[in-house]
Amino acid sequence: MPDESRHILSSFETDLGRLRDMVAVMGGLVETELADATAALLSRDAVLASRVVDFDARVDAEERAIEQAAIRVLALRQPVADDLRHVVAALKVTTDLERIGDYAANVAKRTLILNQSTPAYPLTSLAQMSRLVQENLKTTIDAFGEADPQKAMAVWRADQMIDDLYTTIFRELITYMMEDPRNITACTHLLFIAKNLERIGDHATNVAELTYYAATGETLPDTRPKGDLSATYMPHHDT
């Protein structure tokens, strides 16, 4: 390989490594945001919830920095084939991470409202759901950083459990609301929190699909495992 071509390849690998590092940092911020949002919900910690809401601006700033870095790589290196796939995947992953941050902030905002009343519903199932979502998020961020298609596939398959648990929580909350109308307001906020967590799981799965494609050049099946039967009842977005 001519020296000039070797130098260009080396420079691109450096740029790509820096881009991956930036995505890993953003992923870590989002993991922290979600963990803190859940902790605030379960402990009724208004101070921590407020901190999560404010923290989301940092996640947004990181997304903008990654976008600028990726555009710079595309402009200067003009990558093709496999190299282009990795840069485009990084760009798309940051979009999913930003949305995850938004959903975590929404959990915190609703926690602040819930703290104004006595909880009408035990939070055990929500805690379990959040734990599964956090595990999937960590695994998918690790998978992207390591370009590991097997870890990505594991996340893709695990989304079924999150959706099944969401459906269970949805039905339980509806039952609480029907049993006592005084539960309706609090349970509605909890329904949105559960939906936020379910959507975080979906975005983690999106990252897994992008990781698998970037690593292998192949796409996972169009139909991912799904267990959520309540989509017709609840909105997909909470902003």
Secondary structure as UniProt FT lines:
FT   HELIX           3..43
FT   HELIX           46..77
FT   HELIX           81..114
FT   TURN            115..116
FT   HELIX           124..146
FT   HELIX           149..179
FT   HELIX           181..183
FT   HELIX           184..216
FT   TURN            231..233
//
